[in-house]
Amino acid sequence: MTDLTDLPAQTVKTYLRPIDRDGLLKFAEAGRENPAKRGTNKVHTVMEGQYRSFSYVADHHPVVVDEPLHLFGQNTAAAPGEIVLSALGGCLAVGITAVATWKQVKLSKLELFLEGDIGNPAAWGAGGATMEPSQMGFQAIRVKVVVEGDATRAVLDEIVQHANMYSPVANSMRNPIPFEIALA
């Protein structure tokens, strides 16, 4: 019987579940052929009461949104701003995965830590401070990315920066977009 202490140490490296690279390349080709093509995301939000709501997307479980107790919610789910940061984190993670796949870099770890500075002195416009739209919402967002894979730190950073530049959600937050709201 072999004493396990006599065996050399072995490192087992596992990678995150990959995406279909061939499918990604076909999708990218379709984008090059028709860069003006757009789809439409649709969400149906239903208010339950207080500040708790359910947002339905296709046939998925609803996204539950609430406010913390100090903002008169029930604190049963993430607040709207936290959901926005979740969308940003998800979009950046998708982009990092896609760019790594495109560059044939296998990732073994990908985590994003997001922080956003936001306040609500206007009390949602219900009698709080009078403010301009540019003074409300996120005033700063910070994202720290922990990524490991079969590439150098410089290549991994290049992947992260490239994904950030092409992130639809990040660019929606950075760039002014037409926005309209009306009674149905």
NORCOR-V531031 format. One record per residue. N is the residue number from 1. RES is the residue in one letter. PSI is psi in whole degrees, -180 to 180 (NA if undefined). OMEGA is omega as a letter, one per 20 degrees, with the letter a starting at -180 (999 if undefined). BURIAL is I if it has 9 or more other C-alpha atoms within 8 Angstrom, else O. Layout:
N:RES:PSI:OMEGA:BURIAL
N:RES:PSI:OMEGA:BURIAL
This chain:
1:M:134:a:O
2:T:134:r:O
3:D:123:a:O
4:L:-25:r:O
5:T:-16:r:O
6:D:-13:a:O
7:L:145:r:O
8:P:147:r:O
9:A:141:r:O
10:Q:140:r:O
11:T:128:r:O
12:V:123:a:O
13:K:127:r:O
14:T:154:a:O
15:Y:156:r:I
16:L:153:r:O
17:R:124:a:O
18:P:161:r:O
19:I:169:a:O
20:D:103:a:O
21:R:-42:r:O
22:D:-43:r:O
23:G:-40:r:O
24:L:-44:a:I
25:L:-37:r:I
26:K:-41:r:O
27:F:-43:r:O
28:A:-41:r:O
29:E:-42:r:O
30:A:-36:r:O
31:G:-39:r:I
32:R:-38:a:O
33:E:-28:a:O
34:N:75:a:O
35:P:-14:a:O
36:A:-5:a:O
37:K:136:r:O
38:R:152:r:O
39:G:178:r:O
40:T:124:r:O
41:N:138:r:O
42:K:137:r:O
43:V:140:r:O
44:H:115:a:O
45:T:132:a:O
46:V:125:r:O
47:M:129:r:O
48:E:-42:a:O
49:G:162:a:O
50:Q:-122:r:O
51:Y:15:a:I
52:R:126:r:I
53:S:163:r:I
54:F:125:r:I
55:S:121:a:I
56:Y:129:r:I
57:V:115:a:I
58:A:-133:a:O
59:D:26:a:O
60:H:165:r:O
61:H:147:a:O
62:P:151:r:O
63:V:120:a:O
64:V:134:r:I
65:V:140:r:I
66:D:180:r:I
67:E:155:r:I
68:P:166:a:I
69:L:-41:a:O
70:H:-11:r:O
71:L:21:r:O
72:F:16:r:I
73:G:-172:r:I
74:Q:-7:a:I
75:N:40:a:I
76:T:-7:a:I
77:A:175:r:I
78:A:150:r:I
79:A:161:a:I
80:P:-43:r:I
81:G:-35:r:O
82:E:-34:r:O
83:I:-40:r:I
84:V:-46:r:O
85:L:-35:r:I
86:S:-42:r:O
87:A:-42:r:I
88:L:-47:r:I
89:G:-43:r:I
90:G:-43:a:O
91:C:-44:r:I
92:L:-40:r:I
93:A:-41:r:I
94:V:-47:a:O
95:G:-43:r:I
96:I:-42:r:I
97:T:-44:a:I
98:A:-47:a:I
99:V:-41:r:I
100:A:-42:r:I
101:T:-44:r:I
102:W:-42:a:I
103:K:5:r:O
104:Q:41:r:O
105:V:124:r:I
106:K:130:r:I
107:L:138:r:I
108:S:-15:r:I
109:K:137:r:I
110:L:115:r:I
111:E:142:r:O
112:L:136:r:I
113:F:119:a:O
114:L:140:r:I
115:E:141:r:O
116:G:132:r:I
117:D:117:a:O
118:I:149:r:I
119:G:172:a:O
120:N:53:r:O
121:P:-16:r:O
122:A:-7:r:I
123:A:46:a:I
124:W:22:a:O
125:G:12:a:O
126:A:53:r:O
127:G:7:r:O
128:G:-156:a:I
129:A:143:r:O
130:T:124:a:O
131:M:158:r:O
132:E:153:r:O
133:P:-37:a:O
134:S:-17:r:O
135:Q:-8:a:O
136:M:170:a:I
137:G:-169:a:I
138:F:132:r:I
139:Q:-18:r:I
140:A:142:r:O
141:I:135:r:I
142:R:134:r:O
143:V:126:r:O
144:K:129:a:O
145:V:127:r:I
146:V:113:a:O
147:V:136:r:I
148:E:148:r:I
149:G:-170:a:I
150:D:54:r:O
151:A:164:r:I
152:T:163:r:O
153:R:-38:r:O
154:A:-42:r:O
155:V:-42:r:O
156:L:-40:r:I
157:D:-41:r:O
158:E:-41:r:O
159:I:-46:a:I
160:V:-47:a:I
161:Q:-39:r:O
162:H:-45:r:I
163:A:-39:r:I
164:N:-44:a:I
165:M:-32:a:O
166:Y:9:a:O
167:S:119:r:I
168:P:-41:a:O
169:V:-44:r:I
170:A:-42:r:I
171:N:-29:r:I
172:S:-34:r:I
173:M:-33:a:O
174:R:-32:a:O
175:N:140:r:O
176:P:138:r:O
177:I:152:r:O
178:P:136:a:O
179:F:127:r:O
180:E:149:r:O
181:I:138:a:O
182:A:159:r:O
183:L:143:r:O
184:A:NA:999:O
